[in-house]
């Protein structure tokens, strides 16, 4: 008898196929830009997170190349052993300076930063309040912490206050939220969240992953834009989106960073990122400081695109560079994505579990690298798609 202990996987994959929920890898050739070749097809790329158009910036590549010559490639160890190099230290100092914080700590990814910070701040006997549409890294951090999870309805301050008012028996309270939600493109009510955190003596962690580099006068994110940075205890960010690189970070007080360095397992037990990657991000941060026109133009074009699509009758959400078109179910969403691809446009369809059931959408992600012509082509294609009533 042939042993097949994984036969169930084939059945589950067939079910995913039937529900239009199966994912497959795509492979792109060349650099990540506004125009990209995916699986051999040239497309205008509305599916990336390269918000400031830095992923292929030659200045960043040059910084990485120069660092390889002096520090090599692999870091060779975890940070607390021998893996913390000069470029890592320089990047931590640059991040703290940009963010106006006492200190910063680097992580191997934004996912690791959230998981590490949350699990270091809360554990059994504590309670964590998490927005229902927080990123998967926050959700997993909450689960792994051992604290009691309390999920409040998306952006619903009244619901959160009802939950937190009942949390007196717990040792510590932690509120966690994205600042800019990656699928809906909307913002957390950070002013109200800081007020609740102060009222109930709760810690507040804000993930600025999709806002870093894009919002705020200095590009620090939504906390800066709303003037609440000093009232947010823990700020998380990533280099992998607007900064065009890889890795994540946490900024805050020196004592917070010292605690994470000693207790964040995803930091302690991960090999440090290559030094060249850190050197590249020092240059990316300098560009964010020196070229504010990138985020200004990006947001201006995002506003115009939203208005154009709404005038066509599309149900468009968000108030940021992330523009969702809500179609509801997976099948029409994926069909719409396919029709756009046939016209040379890559606009990904987003389905469960990335979004809740019944909330499948096309996710348009804008970059500074997109031209006016790119956006006009997208608007025209979506207009045709709606007229054809194929969705």
Order of alpha helices (4+ residues) and beta strands (2+ residues): alpha-beta-beta-beta-alpha-alpha-beta-alpha-beta-alpha-beta-alpha-beta-alpha-beta-alpha-beta-beta-alpha-alpha-alpha-alpha-beta-alpha-beta-beta-beta-alpha
